[in-house]
Amino acid sequence: LRQEFRELELLDEITKLRYLGQVPPTVVGITRNELIYSFRKWKGEKYMPAAVHSAIQWSPQDPFPLQDKSKDSPWTLIDTKGNKKEIEPVKISQKDATGFVAARGTQALQSLSNTGITRKDKRKRDDDIEAEVSQSKPVKRIKASQPPAGSKSFRGFPWDPINWSCAYDSLLTILLSVYMECQPVW
């Protein structure tokens, strides 16, 4: 857990320095481990951001060793525009395998750069989103399920696979349960 928080501090520092334009183009990584590895190679293994809390600071007595960047599973881009032809995954040798099982239809990224975001990657304007919402189908409302009369069973919302609202359903089910248990208080 300590290593996780240390890595998060380093990622925070990388983000800040990249925003300020102070990161060289050599600090890149397709994965989190590769990015932290290249950053620590650039700054040095003993570099520690100034804002690190004392509970997770590293020192010679409590070191934070530089870990080798691990190979990831291969990735493949999938075309959802109607072309059903799959792209062949990139093959890795047996000695490079780290135990990851590649998902079907994946291919590894070959490069990553510090270039800016392209126009197509930017968020849409609010009026574009409103136009899309007005053209979409109306949302079907979910009604709470009712238990048989006289039973003490738990009330809740049925899972809806159409709009994937299970996180909200869980929260509302908990609130409904608290309300039903303590109605006089409410």
CORCOR-V632468 format. One line per field, one symbol per residue. ss: DSSP state (a for helix, b for strand, c for the rest). phi: phi as a letter, one per 20 degrees, with the letter a starting at -180 (. if undefined). psi: psi as a letter, one per 20 degrees, with the letter a starting at -180 (. if undefined). Layout:
BEGIN
ss: ???
phi: ???
psi: ???
END
This chain:
BEGIN
ss: caaaaaaaaaaaaaaaaaaccccccccccccaaaaaaaaaaaaccccccccccccccccccccccccccccccccccccccccccccccccccaaaccccccccccccccccccccccaaaccccaaaaaaaaaaccccccccccccccccccccccccccccccaaaaaaaaaaaaaaaaccccc
phi: .ffgffffffffffffffffmddfffebafdgffffffffffeofefcgfeffffdfdbffcfcffeffefeffccededepfefeefffedfffefdnfdfffndbffebbceffffgfeffffgffffffffeffffffddffdfggnedffeaeffdfedleffffffffffffffffcgfff
psi: hghghghhgghggggghhhikjpriinrphrgghghghghhghqhippqhjpqhhjqqrhhmqnqpqqpqprqqqpppojjiojpqppqppqrhhipjiqopqpkqqqqhrprkrrprhhiqqqqhhgghggghirqqppqpqqqprqpiqkrpqaqqpoigjlkhghggghgghgggghhlhhh.
END
